[in-house]
């Protein structure tokens, strides 16, 4: 089924904003400037993907939360071999002829972070909370094979990937299910006039753009009662311009001195929060809200998902 012009434009706009986040992630992890040039965008049957991405390809499937479907990153085996060589500490000039378990393990974290960066940006544009769960990374001949979990119509973006001065290679990003339908509809407003995120009805049922949470307009409606004195009185006006220190806390952990001294570039510090768990937002060390990390124009940001009522966090005077 061919995409309508407006659907293709919507997808182009959303992915044109999201893919640079993936570029930045790859550049940082590979230590090589990486560029991705978006080519064709089409809707096709999952069984026909081999016609656009023939031969052996690295296939990295990612399950999306909330019944949103799947996102799949597909990279030509030759390009994936360069990435694997760089990830195991080599210079990429002598990539392996075939990707073995060591190489697949090396690129699994890389592909997972790339898809997560892209999906995070896409989710912010379609006003949905979408968490990612990476699947098994494999090498598959798409000419005669299929990607498990993909069936029916899917949206596919084909692109050329350039890593440093190496020869470019083909890649693709595939979306299936509700997320494919959501990006066809285009970007959505972060919140509607009733305080709900776009795509959520007053009854609370989710459309393809699933619910995130009440945030901005909830606060606005509560502050609307300020003049009645229920939140604060006018004596607070004299301190409203006082700067405060706002901190976003991803998580905490405790380490021994010897463990801190052993930290090196590439070390992983495990925090006390689970992946996808909301982060804490503090003002002058006082907890006021929870939120989720988003990426906007290559900058990190926080979308507020739960907030303490102003009456509870502003002291009575």
C-alpha positions as a printed NumPy array, in Angstrom:
array([[  0.   ,   0.   ,   0.   ],
       [  1.568,   3.289,  -1.122],
       [  1.925,   6.138,   1.34 ],
       [ -0.072,   9.294,   0.705],
       [  2.04 ,  12.404,   0.118],
       [  1.105,  13.895,   3.484],
       [  1.969,  10.639,   5.278],
       [  5.373,  10.487,   3.606],
       [  6.002,  14.135,   4.502],
       [  5.032,  13.456,   8.12 ],
       [  7.42 ,  10.513,   8.352],
       [ 10.183,  12.499,   6.651],
       [  9.76 ,  15.339,   9.133],
       [  9.71 ,  13.097,  12.21 ],
       [ 12.65 ,  10.913,  11.188],
       [ 14.573,  13.901,   9.863],
       [ 14.531,  15.22 ,  13.415],
       [ 15.097,  11.871,  15.138],
       [ 17.892,  10.329,  13.065],
       [ 20.502,  13.001,  13.992],
       [ 20.192,  11.804,  17.59 ],
       [ 21.202,   8.364,  16.395],
       [ 24.092,   9.867,  14.414],
       [ 25.428,  11.551,  17.54 ],
       [ 25.173,   8.307,  19.502],
       [ 27.063,   6.34 ,  16.852],
       [ 29.732,   9.025,  16.479],
       [ 30.386,   9.043,  20.213],
       [ 30.49 ,   5.272,  20.638],
       [ 32.483,   4.545,  17.477],
       [ 34.925,   7.433,  17.878],
       [ 34.301,   8.282,  14.217],
       [ 32.125,  10.993,  12.698],
       [ 29.038,   9.165,  11.446],
       [ 26.456,  10.557,   9.036],
       [ 23.181,   9.066,   7.868],
       [ 21.579,  10.303,   4.659],
       [ 17.889,   9.46 ,   4.493],
       [ 16.818,   8.028,   1.157],
       [ 13.519,   6.368,   0.328],
       [ 10.563,   6.156,   2.704],
       [  7.885,   3.62 ,   1.875],
       [  5.214,   1.343,   3.257],
       [  5.679,  -2.256,   2.259],
       [  4.828,  -5.792,   3.274],
       [  7.261,  -7.204,   5.831],
       [  7.878, -10.188,   3.57 ],
       [  9.19 ,  -7.874,   0.826],
       [ 11.95 ,  -6.163,   2.836],
       [ 14.618,  -8.154,   1.005],
       [ 13.944,  -6.248,  -2.209],
       [ 15.123,  -3.009,  -0.556],
       [ 17.82 ,  -4.531,   1.681],
       [ 19.061,  -7.65 ,  -0.149],
       [ 21.746, -10.037,   1.052],
       [ 23.189, -10.455,   4.53 ],
       [ 22.311,  -7.722,   6.995],
       [ 22.744,  -7.132,  10.69 ],
       [ 19.209,  -7.124,  12.105],
       [ 18.574,  -5.509,  15.508],
       [ 14.896,  -5.784,  16.548],
       [ 13.523,  -3.688,  19.41 ],
       [ 10.187,  -4.287,  21.132],
       [  8.309,  -1.106,  22.027],
       [  6.273,  -0.683,  25.191],
       [  2.555,  -0.032,  25.452],
       [  1.664,  -2.216,  22.478],
       [  3.296,   0.29 ,  20.123],
       [  4.826,  -2.421,  17.94 ],
       [  8.451,  -2.834,  16.868],
       [ 11.385,  -0.832,  15.573],
       [ 14.066,  -2.727,  13.657],
       [ 17.492,  -1.44 ,  12.659],
       [ 18.97 ,  -3.128,   9.59 ],
       [ 22.604,  -2.527,   8.573],
       [ 24.49 ,  -4.131,   5.695],
       [ 26.904,  -6.796,   6.929],
       [ 29.936,  -4.973,   5.499],
       [ 29.054,  -1.782,   7.346],
       [ 28.279,  -3.701,  10.529],
       [ 31.698,  -5.367,  10.303],
       [ 33.411,  -1.958,  10.35 ],
       [ 31.344,  -1.005,  13.391],
       [ 32.244,  -4.255,  15.147],
       [ 35.954,  -3.778,  14.425],
       [ 35.847,  -0.295,  15.924],
       [ 33.888,  -1.483,  18.949],
       [ 36.474,  -4.139,  19.847],
       [ 39.226,  -1.525,  19.877],
       [ 40.569,  -1.809,  16.335],
       [ 40.762,   0.97 ,  13.743],
       [ 38.121,  -0.394,  11.371],
       [ 40.571,  -0.941,   8.515],
       [ 40.511,  -4.731,   8.807],
       [ 36.887,  -5.686,   9.501],
       [ 35.995,  -9.368,   9.955],
       [ 34.763, -11.237,   6.906],
       [ 31.933, -12.742,   8.938],
       [ 30.323, -11.501,  12.132],
       [ 30.844, -14.   ,  14.932],
       [ 29.518, -13.982,  18.483],
       [ 32.254, -11.598,  19.669],
       [ 31.357,  -9.068,  16.988],
       [ 27.602,  -9.41 ,  17.515],
       [ 28.105,  -8.834,  21.223],
       [ 30.175,  -5.73 ,  20.479],
       [ 27.527,  -4.126,  18.285],
       [ 24.491,  -5.125,  20.365],
       [ 24.933,  -2.227,  22.823],
       [ 25.677,   0.093,  19.9  ],
       [ 22.528,  -0.739,  17.952],
       [ 20.415,  -0.684,  21.114],
       [ 21.544,   2.837,  21.997],
       [ 21.05 ,   4.033,  18.424],
       [ 17.462,   2.797,  18.266],
       [ 16.771,   4.117,  21.765],
       [ 18.009,   7.592,  20.757],
       [ 15.847,   7.605,  17.631],
       [ 12.732,   6.208,  19.321],
       [ 13.104,   8.63 ,  22.24 ],
       [ 12.959,  11.565,  19.838],
       [ 10.114,  10.037,  17.844],
       [  8.101,   9.448,  21.025],
       [  8.484,  13.082,  22.039],
       [  7.167,  14.166,  18.645],
       [  4.126,  11.888,  18.677],
       [  3.412,  12.716,  22.349],
       [  3.777,   9.139,  23.573],
       [  5.782,   7.35 ,  26.226],
       [  7.664,   4.617,  24.374],
       [ 10.253,   2.458,  26.107],
       [ 12.506,   0.055,  24.214],
       [ 13.434,  -3.561,  24.891],
       [ 16.221,  -4.798,  22.56 ],
       [ 15.918,  -8.259,  21.064],
       [ 18.573, -10.629,  19.756],
       [ 20.906,  -9.142,  17.158],
       [ 21.478, -11.531,  14.238],
       [ 22.842, -11.645,  10.706],
       [ 20.017, -12.483,   8.298],
       [ 19.756, -12.838,   4.53 ],
       [ 16.662, -10.741,   3.89 ],
       [ 16.525, -11.838,   0.265],
       [ 15.033, -15.127,   1.359],
       [ 14.422, -14.571,   5.064],
       [ 12.007, -12.664,   7.228],
       [ 12.381, -10.761,  10.482],
       [ 10.634, -12.561,  13.375],
       [  7.769, -10.551,  14.81 ],
       [  7.272,  -8.466,  11.678],
       [  4.258,  -9.119,   9.496],
       [  1.803,  -7.154,   7.454],
       [  2.482,  -3.581,   6.353],
       [  5.512,  -1.799,   7.809],
       [  7.036,   1.64 ,   7.325],
       [ 10.658,   1.566,   6.195],
       [ 13.258,   4.286,   5.863],
       [ 16.231,   3.436,   3.675],
       [ 19.459,   5.38 ,   4.15 ],
       [ 23.198,   5.506,   3.478],
       [ 25.525,   5.382,   6.486],
       [ 29.007,   6.903,   6.34 ],
       [ 31.445,   6.105,   9.154],
       [ 34.543,   8.304,   9.104],
       [ 36.391,   7.937,   5.813],
       [ 35.197,   4.373,   5.207],
       [ 33.004,   3.457,   2.261],
       [ 29.314,   4.148,   2.87 ],
       [ 26.89 ,   1.293,   3.389],
       [ 23.156,   0.723,   3.309],
       [ 20.956,   0.757,   6.361],
       [ 17.264,   0.911,   7.148],
       [ 14.924,   1.594,  10.04 ],
       [ 11.607,  -0.261,  10.076],
       [  8.543,   0.544,  12.172],
       [  5.562,  -1.738,  12.6  ],
       [  2.273,  -1.619,  14.464],
       [  0.934,   1.446,  16.251],
       [  4.144,   3.437,  16.068],
       [  4.06 ,   3.165,  12.274],
       [  0.51 ,   4.499,  12.251],
       [  1.47 ,   7.285,  14.665],
       [  4.375,   8.615,  12.596],
       [  2.206,   8.535,   9.476],
       [ -0.132,  10.975,  11.245],
       [  2.725,  13.334,  12.057],
       [  3.902,  15.219,  15.127],
       [  1.398,  15.828,  17.914],
       [  1.125,  18.58 ,  20.513],
       [  2.605,  17.761,  23.89 ],
       [ -0.665,  18.447,  25.704],
       [ -4.206,  19.403,  24.84 ],
       [ -6.371,  22.043,  26.514],
       [ -7.801,  19.532,  28.968],
       [ -4.354,  18.672,  30.277],
       [ -3.982,  15.333,  28.509],
       [ -1.226,  14.421,  26.129],
       [ -2.285,  14.299,  22.474],
       [ -3.874,  11.029,  21.421],
       [ -5.586,  10.3  ,  24.753],
       [ -9.308,  10.659,  25.179],
       [-11.044,  12.071,  28.227],
       [-12.037,   8.554,  29.183],
       [ -8.369,   7.549,  29.357],
       [ -8.277,   5.116,  26.417],
       [ -5.113,   5.205,  24.352],
       [ -4.828,   5.818,  20.622],
       [ -1.565,   4.971,  18.786],
       [ -0.04 ,   7.995,  20.536],
       [ -0.283,   6.482,  24.012],
       [ -0.668,   8.42 ,  27.223],
       [  2.356,   9.897,  28.943],
       [  0.85 ,  11.802,  31.87 ],
       [ -0.731,  15.053,  32.971],
       [  1.875,  17.743,  33.355],
       [  1.887,  21.288,  32.076],
       [ -1.839,  22.035,  32.028],
       [ -2.462,  20.357,  35.367],
       [ -0.109,  22.84 ,  36.974],
       [ -1.72 ,  25.722,  35.08 ],
       [ -5.197,  24.771,  36.278],
       [ -4.066,  24.548,  39.873],
       [ -2.268,  27.868,  39.707],
       [ -5.427,  29.45 ,  38.337],
       [ -6.81 ,  29.379,  41.881],
       [ -3.858,  31.343,  43.295],
       [ -5.738,  34.643,  43.501],
       [ -8.252,  32.986,  45.804],
       [ -5.413,  32.459,  48.274],
       [ -5.598,  28.642,  48.289],
       [ -2.05 ,  28.222,  46.936],
       [ -0.146,  31.274,  48.142],
       [ -0.838,  34.857,  49.053],
       [  0.645,  38.026,  47.589],
       [  3.436,  38.137,  50.174],
       [  5.272,  35.547,  48.059],
       [  5.539,  37.979,  45.122],
       [  8.7  ,  39.557,  46.54 ],
       [ 10.633,  36.27 ,  46.219],
       [  9.321,  35.028,  42.871],
       [ 12.492,  36.2  ,  41.055],
       [ 14.869,  34.376,  43.397],
       [ 16.904,  31.801,  41.391],
       [ 16.612,  28.16 ,  42.441],
       [ 18.81 ,  25.167,  41.676],
       [ 16.825,  22.54 ,  39.737],
       [ 18.39 ,  19.091,  39.639],
       [ 17.362,  16.009,  37.677],
       [ 18.533,  12.835,  39.391],
       [ 18.843,   9.759,  37.196],
       [ 19.785,   7.567,  40.138],
       [ 22.278,   6.965,  42.912],
       [ 24.775,   4.34 ,  44.001],
       [ 27.454,   3.836,  46.629],
       [ 31.038,   2.903,  45.8  ],
       [ 34.09 ,   2.095,  47.881],
       [ 37.153,   4.28 ,  47.437],
       [ 38.969,   1.447,  45.666],
       [ 36.045,   1.057,  43.242],
       [ 36.063,   4.764,  42.411],
       [ 39.821,   4.692,  41.809],
       [ 39.338,   1.747,  39.442],
       [ 36.963,   3.703,  37.181],
       [ 38.258,   4.202,  33.637],
       [ 36.754,   5.496,  30.385],
       [ 34.176,   2.923,  29.348],
       [ 33.378,   1.786,  32.894],
       [ 29.69 ,   1.27 ,  33.613],
       [ 28.265,   2.513,  36.909],
       [ 25.008,   0.768,  37.814],
       [ 22.422,   3.008,  39.462],
       [ 19.554,   2.158,  41.809],
       [ 16.874,   2.782,  39.177],
       [ 15.556,   0.377,  36.587],
       [ 15.718,   1.198,  32.886],
       [ 12.67 ,   3.23 ,  31.931],
       [ 11.89 ,   4.218,  35.52 ],
       [ 11.009,   7.926,  35.947],
       [ 13.796,  10.262,  37.064],
       [ 13.466,  12.503,  40.129],
       [ 13.274,  16.289,  39.787],
       [ 14.475,  18.302,  42.773],
       [ 14.544,  22.026,  43.519],
       [ 17.194,  23.037,  46.061],
       [ 17.374,  19.374,  47.043],
       [ 13.615,  19.051,  47.63 ],
       [ 11.773,  16.46 ,  45.555],
       [  8.942,  18.086,  43.558],
       [  8.233,  15.891,  40.524],
       [  9.049,  12.88 ,  38.37 ],
       [  9.801,  12.907,  34.666],
       [ 11.216,  11.077,  31.682],
       [ 14.313,  11.865,  29.647],
       [ 13.725,  13.171,  26.122],
       [ 16.06 ,  14.432,  23.399],
       [ 15.258,  17.726,  21.675],
       [ 17.545,  19.009,  18.908],
       [ 20.45 ,  16.935,  20.27 ],
       [ 19.951,  18.305,  23.794],
       [ 18.681,  16.266,  26.712],
       [ 15.5  ,  17.444,  28.387],
       [ 12.959,  16.216,  30.912],
       [  9.25 ,  15.806,  30.277],
       [  7.347,  16.07 ,  33.57 ],
       [  5.063,  13.084,  34.091],
       [  4.032,  13.467,  37.734],
       [  4.177,  16.533,  39.938],
       [  3.441,  17.437,  43.537],
       [  0.608,  19.931,  43.867],
       [  1.83 ,  23.533,  44.29 ],
       [ -0.075,  23.746,  47.579],
       [  2.065,  20.872,  48.922],
       [  5.441,  22.158,  47.764],
       [  5.04 ,  25.888,  48.535],
       [  5.271,  26.561,  52.282],
       [  2.445,  28.338,  53.978],
       [  3.294,  31.926,  55.033]])
